[in-house]
């Protein structure tokens, strides 16, 4: 008899939606404290998940991303992550 395993669900820090890992975008803080977007979902470090750019903006406003990553997230970090997230959500568009 085959053993069934359940896929672990992740929660968006912006809206609280519970989805599979593939449906969410991962933001990661590495060992040096650099905050970045993780397109593969496998980078080493502390991670947090968001559904979309809107949820990232909501997490920024309520400082949920800082609490989830346990570090201070600067405005430059947010802007860089938003740019990287926008490129990942629109794969057919080129950066100008």
DSSP file (Angstrom, degrees, kcal/mol; ACC not computed):
  #  RESIDUE AA STRUCTURE BP1 BP2  ACC     N-H-->O    O-->H-N    N-H-->O    O-->H-N    TCO  KAPPA ALPHA  PHI   PSI    X-CA   Y-CA   Z-CA
    1    1 A X              0   0    0      0, 0.0     2,-0.2     0, 0.0     0, 0.0   0.000 360.0 360.0 360.0 131.4    0.0    0.0    0.0
    2    2 A X        -     0   0    0      1,-0.1     2,-0.5     0, 0.0     0, 0.0  -0.522 360.0-128.0 -78.4 141.0    1.4    3.4   -1.0
    3    3 A X        -     0   0    0     -2,-0.2     2,-0.4     1,-0.0    -1,-0.1  -0.779  19.7-141.6 -90.5 127.0    1.8    6.0    1.7
    4    4 A X        -     0   0    0     -2,-0.5     2,-0.4     2,-0.0    -1,-0.0  -0.748  16.2-167.3 -90.3 132.8    0.2    9.4    0.8
    5    5 A X        -     0   0    0     -2,-0.4     2,-0.4     0, 0.0    -2,-0.0  -0.913  15.5-131.2-115.8 147.5    2.0   12.5    1.8
    6    6 A X        -     0   0    0     -2,-0.4     2,-0.3     1,-0.0     3,-0.0  -0.761  23.0-115.3 -97.1 143.5    0.5   15.9    1.8
    7    7 A X        -     0   0    0     -2,-0.4     2,-0.2     1,-0.1    -1,-0.0  -0.586  35.5-113.0 -74.7 135.1    2.3   18.9    0.2
    8    8 A X        -     0   0    0     -2,-0.3    13,-0.5     1,-0.1     2,-0.3  -0.505  31.2-138.4 -72.0 133.9    3.2   21.5    2.8
    9    9 A X  E     -A   20   0A   0     -2,-0.2     2,-0.3    11,-0.1    11,-0.2  -0.643   9.7-149.7 -94.1 149.3    1.3   24.7    2.4
   10   10 A X  E     -A   19   0A   0      9,-3.2     9,-2.3    -2,-0.3     2,-0.4  -0.840  10.6-134.3-114.7 156.5    2.8   28.2    2.7
   11   11 A X  E     -A   18   0A   0     -2,-0.3    38,-0.5     7,-0.2     2,-0.3  -0.937  15.5-125.2-116.2 131.8    1.0   31.4    3.8
   12   12 A X  B  >  -b   49   0B   0      5,-2.6     4,-1.3    -2,-0.4    38,-0.2  -0.560  12.9-148.6 -70.0 130.9    1.2   34.8    2.1
   13   13 A X  T  4 S+     0   0    0     36,-2.7    -1,-0.1    -2,-0.3    37,-0.1   0.663  92.8  52.8 -77.0 -14.3    2.3   37.4    4.6
   14   14 A X  T  4 S+     0   0    0     35,-0.3    -1,-0.2     3,-0.1    36,-0.1   0.937 129.7   5.9 -83.9 -52.2    0.3   40.1    2.8
   15   15 A X  T  4 S-     0   0    0      2,-0.1    -2,-0.1    44,-0.0    35,-0.1   0.585  91.7-120.0-112.3 -14.4   -3.2   38.6    2.6
   16   16 A X     <  +     0   0    0     -4,-1.3    -3,-0.1     1,-0.3     2,-0.1   0.550  54.5 156.5  86.9   6.9   -3.0   35.4    4.6
   17   17 A X        -     0   0    0     -6,-0.1    -5,-2.6     1,-0.1     2,-0.6  -0.430  36.7-139.1 -67.6 140.3   -3.9   33.1    1.7
   18   18 A X  E     +A   11   0A   0     -7,-0.2     2,-0.3    -2,-0.1    -7,-0.2  -0.912  39.2 148.1-105.9 116.5   -2.6   29.5    2.1
   19   19 A X  E     -A   10   0A   0     -9,-2.3    -9,-3.2    -2,-0.6     2,-0.0  -0.830  49.1 -79.1-138.2 172.8   -1.3   28.0   -1.2
   20   20 A X  E >>  -A    9   0A   0     -2,-0.3     3,-1.2   -11,-0.2     4,-0.5  -0.320  47.8-105.4 -71.2 161.3    1.3   25.6   -2.4
   21   21 A X  G >4 S+     0   0    0    -13,-0.5     3,-1.0     1,-0.3    -1,-0.1   0.843 117.8  57.9 -58.5 -36.8    4.9   26.7   -2.7
   22   22 A X  G 34 S+     0   0    0      1,-0.2    -1,-0.3     3,-0.0    19,-0.0   0.711 101.1  56.0 -69.4 -20.6    4.8   27.0   -6.5
   23   23 A X  G <4 S+     0   0    0     -3,-1.2     2,-0.3     2,-0.0    -1,-0.2   0.561 102.8  65.3 -88.5  -9.3    1.9   29.5   -6.4
   24   24 A X  S << S-     0   0    0     -3,-1.0     2,-0.4    -4,-0.5    27,-0.2  -0.750  77.2-125.0-114.2 160.7    3.7   32.0   -4.1
   25   25 A X  E     -C   50   0B   0     25,-3.2    25,-2.4    -2,-0.3     2,-0.5  -0.871  25.5-137.4-103.9 136.8    6.8   34.2   -4.5
   26   26 A X  E     -CD  49  38B   0     12,-0.7    12,-3.0    -2,-0.4     2,-0.4  -0.814  12.2-165.4-102.0 131.8    9.6   33.9   -2.0
   27   27 A X  E     -CD  48  37B   0     21,-3.2    21,-2.4    -2,-0.5     2,-0.4  -0.943  19.6-166.0-107.8 133.9   11.5   36.8   -0.5
   28   28 A X  E     -CD  47  36B   0      8,-3.0     8,-2.4    -2,-0.4     2,-0.5  -0.935  22.9-153.3-129.4 145.3   14.7   35.7    1.3
   29   29 A X  E     -CD  46  35B   0     17,-2.8    17,-1.7    -2,-0.4     6,-0.2  -0.976  26.9-152.7-111.0 119.1   17.3   37.2    3.7
   30   30 A X    >   -     0   0    0      4,-2.1     3,-1.7    -2,-0.5    15,-0.1  -0.152  35.1 -85.4 -84.2-176.4   20.6   35.5    3.3
   31   31 A X  T 3  S+     0   0    0      1,-0.3    -1,-0.1    13,-0.2    14,-0.1   0.756 127.3  54.2 -62.1 -27.4   23.4   35.1    5.9
   32   32 A X  T 3  S-     0   0    0      2,-0.1    -1,-0.3     1,-0.0    -3,-0.0   0.492 119.9-106.8 -85.7  -3.3   24.9   38.6    5.2
   33   33 A X    <   +     0   0    0     -3,-1.7     2,-0.4     1,-0.3    -2,-0.1   0.520  69.4 147.2  92.1   6.0   21.5   40.2    5.8
   34   34 A X        -     0   0    0     39,-0.0    -4,-2.1     1,-0.0     2,-0.5  -0.636  37.8-147.5 -79.5 128.2   20.8   41.0    2.1
   35   35 A X  E     +D   29   0B   0     -2,-0.4     2,-0.3    -6,-0.2    -6,-0.2  -0.835  32.6 149.7 -97.4 129.8   17.0   40.9    1.2
   36   36 A X  E     -D   28   0B   0     -8,-2.4    -8,-3.0    -2,-0.5     2,-0.3  -0.964  48.9 -91.2-152.9 166.7   16.2   39.7   -2.3
   37   37 A X  E     -D   27   0B   0     -2,-0.3     2,-0.7   -10,-0.2   -10,-0.2  -0.653  32.0-149.4 -81.4 138.4   13.6   37.9   -4.4
   38   38 A X  E     -D   26   0B   0    -12,-3.0   -12,-0.7    -2,-0.3     3,-0.3  -0.854  16.0-179.9-112.4  94.3   14.2   34.1   -4.7
   39   39 A X  S    S+     0   0    0     -2,-0.7    -1,-0.1     1,-0.2   -12,-0.0   0.785  83.6  45.5 -67.3 -25.7   12.9   33.0   -8.1
   40   40 A X  S    S-     0   0    0    -14,-0.1    -1,-0.2     1,-0.0    -2,-0.0   0.728  96.9-135.9 -88.4 -22.9   13.9   29.3   -7.5
   41   41 A X  S    S+     0   0    0     -3,-0.3    -2,-0.1   -15,-0.2   -14,-0.1   0.644  84.0  89.7  76.5  14.3   12.5   29.1   -4.0
   42   42 A X        +     0   0    0    -16,-0.1     3,-0.1     2,-0.1    -3,-0.0   0.350  47.0 125.9-126.4   4.4   15.7   27.3   -2.9
   43   43 A X        -     0   0    0      1,-0.1     2,-0.2     3,-0.0    -5,-0.1  -0.351  66.1-106.0 -67.0 147.8   18.1   29.9   -1.8
   44   44 A X  S    S+     0   0    0    -16,-0.1     2,-0.2     2,-0.0   -13,-0.2  -0.491  76.9  60.4 -72.6 140.7   19.6   29.5    1.7
   45   45 A X  S    S-     0   0    0     -2,-0.2     2,-0.4   -15,-0.1   -15,-0.2  -0.721  92.5 -42.2 133.9 178.6   18.3   31.9    4.3
   46   46 A X  E     - C   0  29B   0    -17,-1.7   -17,-2.8    -2,-0.2     2,-0.3  -0.652  62.7-162.8 -81.6 130.9   15.2   33.0    6.1
   47   47 A X  E     - C   0  28B   0     -2,-0.4     2,-0.3   -19,-0.2   -19,-0.2  -0.790  19.6-170.6-121.2 159.2   12.2   33.3    3.7
   48   48 A X  E     - C   0  27B   0    -21,-2.4   -21,-3.2    -2,-0.3     2,-0.4  -0.972  19.5-135.3-140.5 151.7    8.8   34.8    3.5
   49   49 A X  E     -bC  12  26B   0    -38,-0.5   -36,-2.7    -2,-0.3     2,-0.3  -0.881  18.4-180.0-117.1 142.4    6.1   34.3    0.9
   50   50 A X  E     - C   0  25B   0    -25,-2.4   -25,-3.2    -2,-0.4     3,-0.1  -0.969  24.6-144.1-134.6 152.3    3.8   36.7   -1.0
   51   51 A X  S    S-     0   0    0     -2,-0.3     2,-0.2   -27,-0.2    -1,-0.1   0.900  75.7 -23.0 -77.8 -44.4    1.1   36.2   -3.6
   52   52 A X  S  > S-     0   0    0    -27,-0.1     4,-1.7   -28,-0.0    -1,-0.2  -0.837  74.9 -78.7-154.9-177.9    1.7   39.3   -5.7
   53   53 A X  H  > S+     0   0    0     -2,-0.2     4,-2.4     1,-0.2     5,-0.2   0.857 125.2  57.4 -64.2 -35.6    3.1   42.8   -5.8
   54   54 A X  H  > S+     0   0    0      1,-0.2     4,-2.1     2,-0.2    -1,-0.2   0.900 106.5  47.8 -63.2 -40.4   -0.1   44.1   -4.0
   55   55 A X  H  > S+     0   0    0      2,-0.2     4,-2.4     1,-0.2    -1,-0.2   0.855 109.9  52.8 -69.5 -33.8    0.6   41.7   -1.1
   56   56 A X  H  X S+     0   0    0     -4,-1.7     4,-2.0     2,-0.2    -2,-0.2   0.908 109.2  49.7 -65.4 -40.6    4.2   42.8   -0.9
   57   57 A X  H  X S+     0   0    0     -4,-2.4     4,-2.2     2,-0.2    -2,-0.2   0.899 111.4  48.7 -63.9 -40.1    3.0   46.4   -0.8
   58   58 A X  H  X S+     0   0    0     -4,-2.1     4,-1.9     1,-0.2     6,-0.2   0.899 111.0  50.0 -65.4 -40.2    0.6   45.5    2.0
   59   59 A X  H  <>S+     0   0    0     -4,-2.4     5,-1.6     1,-0.2     6,-1.0   0.837 110.4  51.3 -67.3 -32.5    3.3   43.7    3.9
   60   60 A X  H ><5S+     0   0    0     -4,-2.0     3,-0.7     3,-0.2    -2,-0.2   0.920 108.8  50.4 -67.7 -44.2    5.6   46.7    3.5
   61   61 A X  H 3<5S+     0   0    0     -4,-2.2    -2,-0.2     1,-0.2    -1,-0.2   0.872 118.7  36.8 -63.6 -38.5    2.9   49.0    4.9
   62   62 A X  T 3<5S-     0   0    0     -4,-1.9    -1,-0.2    -5,-0.1    -2,-0.2   0.380 107.5-123.0 -96.3   3.2    2.3   46.9    8.0
   63   63 A X  T <>5 +     0   0    0     -3,-0.7     4,-1.6    -4,-0.5    -3,-0.2   0.716  68.1 136.8  62.4  24.2    6.0   45.9    8.4
   64   64 A X  H  >< +     0   0    0     -5,-1.6     4,-2.6    -6,-0.2     5,-0.2   0.835  66.1  57.0 -69.0 -32.4    5.1   42.2    8.2
   65   65 A X  H  > S+     0   0    0     -6,-1.0     4,-2.5     2,-0.2     5,-0.2   0.910 105.6  50.5 -66.0 -40.4    8.0   41.5    5.9
   66   66 A X  H  >>S+     0   0    0     -7,-0.3     5,-1.4     1,-0.2     4,-1.2   0.902 112.8  46.3 -62.8 -40.8   10.5   42.9    8.5
   67   67 A X  H  <5S+     0   0    0     -4,-1.6    -2,-0.2     2,-0.2    -1,-0.2   0.900 113.1  49.3 -68.3 -39.9    8.9   40.7   11.2
   68   68 A X  H  <5S+     0   0    0     -4,-2.6    -2,-0.2     1,-0.2    -1,-0.2   0.893 119.1  37.2 -67.7 -39.1    8.9   37.6    9.0
   69   69 A X  H  <5S-     0   0    0     -4,-2.5    -1,-0.2     2,-0.2    -2,-0.2   0.581 102.4-133.5 -88.6 -10.3   12.6   38.0    7.9
   70   70 A X  T  <5S+     0   0    0     -4,-1.2     2,-0.3    -5,-0.2    -3,-0.2   0.906  70.9  88.2  58.5  46.1   13.6   39.3   11.4
   71   71 A X  S   <S-     0   0    0     -5,-1.4     2,-0.5    -6,-0.2    -1,-0.2  -0.975  86.7 -86.9-159.0 167.0   15.6   42.2   10.0
   72   72 A X        -     0   0    0     -2,-0.3     2,-0.6    -3,-0.1    -5,-0.0  -0.705  38.6-154.5 -80.2 126.6   15.3   45.8    8.9
   73   73 A X        -     0   0    0     -2,-0.5    -7,-0.1   -13,-0.1   -39,-0.0  -0.921  12.2-146.8-106.8 119.2   14.2   46.1    5.3
   74   74 A X     >  -     0   0    0     -2,-0.6     4,-2.1     1,-0.1     5,-0.1  -0.282  25.4-108.9 -81.4 167.0   15.3   49.3    3.6
   75   75 A X  H  > S+     0   0    0      1,-0.2     4,-2.4     2,-0.2     5,-0.2   0.867 121.2  55.0 -61.4 -36.9   13.4   51.2    0.9
   76   76 A X  H  > S+     0   0    0      2,-0.2     4,-2.4     1,-0.2    -1,-0.2   0.887 106.0  51.8 -64.3 -39.0   16.1   50.2   -1.6
   77   77 A X  H  > S+     0   0    0      2,-0.2     4,-2.6     1,-0.2     5,-0.2   0.932 110.4  48.4 -61.5 -45.8   15.5   46.5   -0.7
   78   78 A X  H  X S+     0   0    0     -4,-2.1     4,-2.6     1,-0.2    -2,-0.2   0.920 112.2  48.3 -61.1 -44.4   11.8   46.9   -1.3
   79   79 A X  H  X S+     0   0    0     -4,-2.4     4,-2.2     2,-0.2    -1,-0.2   0.909 112.8  48.0 -64.2 -41.8   12.3   48.7   -4.6
   80   80 A X  H  X S+     0   0    0     -4,-2.4     4,-2.4     2,-0.2    -2,-0.2   0.927 113.1  47.5 -64.2 -44.8   14.8   46.0   -5.8
   81   81 A X  H  X S+     0   0    0     -4,-2.6     4,-2.7     1,-0.2    -2,-0.2   0.901 110.7  52.3 -64.5 -40.7   12.4   43.2   -4.7
   82   82 A X  H  X S+     0   0    0     -4,-2.6     4,-2.3    -5,-0.2    -1,-0.2   0.910 110.4  48.1 -61.5 -42.2    9.5   44.8   -6.5
   83   83 A X  H  X S+     0   0    0     -4,-2.2     4,-1.9     2,-0.2    -2,-0.2   0.932 114.1  45.9 -62.2 -46.1   11.4   45.2   -9.7
   84   84 A X  H  X S+     0   0    0     -4,-2.4     4,-1.7     1,-0.2    -2,-0.2   0.883 113.5  49.6 -65.2 -38.7   12.6   41.5   -9.6
   85   85 A X  H  X S+     0   0    0     -4,-2.7     4,-2.1     2,-0.2    -1,-0.2   0.879 108.3  52.9 -67.9 -38.9    9.0   40.4   -8.7
   86   86 A X  H  X S+     0   0    0     -4,-2.3     4,-1.4     1,-0.2    -2,-0.2   0.889 109.1  49.8 -64.0 -39.2    7.5   42.4  -11.6
   87   87 A X  H  < S+     0   0    0     -4,-1.9    -1,-0.2     1,-0.2    -2,-0.2   0.870 111.1  49.3 -66.5 -36.3   10.0   40.7  -14.0
   88   88 A X  H  < S+     0   0    0     -4,-1.7     3,-0.4     1,-0.2    -2,-0.2   0.860 111.0  49.0 -71.6 -35.2    9.1   37.3  -12.7
   89   89 A X  H  < S+     0   0    0     -4,-2.1     2,-0.4     1,-0.3    -1,-0.2   0.765 117.2  42.0 -76.1 -24.8    5.3   37.9  -13.0
   90   90 A X    ><  +     0   0    0     -4,-1.4     3,-1.3    -5,-0.2    -1,-0.3  -0.688  67.3 168.1-120.5  76.2    5.6   39.2  -16.6
   91   91 A X  T 3  S+     0   0    0     -2,-0.4    -1,-0.1    -3,-0.4    -2,-0.1   0.687  71.8  59.0 -68.2 -17.9    8.1   36.8  -18.3
   92   92 A X  T 3  S+     0   0    0      2,-0.1     2,-0.3     0, 0.0    -1,-0.3   0.623  89.1  87.2 -84.6 -12.7    7.4   38.0  -21.8
   93   93 A X    <   -     0   0    0     -3,-1.3     2,-0.3    -6,-0.2    -3,-0.1  -0.670  68.8-141.1 -92.3 141.3    8.4   41.7  -21.1
   94   94 A X        -     0   0    0     -2,-0.3     2,-0.4     1,-0.0    -2,-0.1  -0.750  23.6-111.2 -97.2 147.3   11.9   42.9  -21.4
   95   95 A X              0   0    0     -2,-0.3    -1,-0.0     1,-0.1    -8,-0.0  -0.624 360.0 360.0 -76.8 131.5   13.4   45.4  -19.0
   96   96 A X              0   0    0     -2,-0.4    -1,-0.1     0, 0.0    -2,-0.0   0.407 360.0 360.0-100.7 360.0   14.0   48.8  -20.7
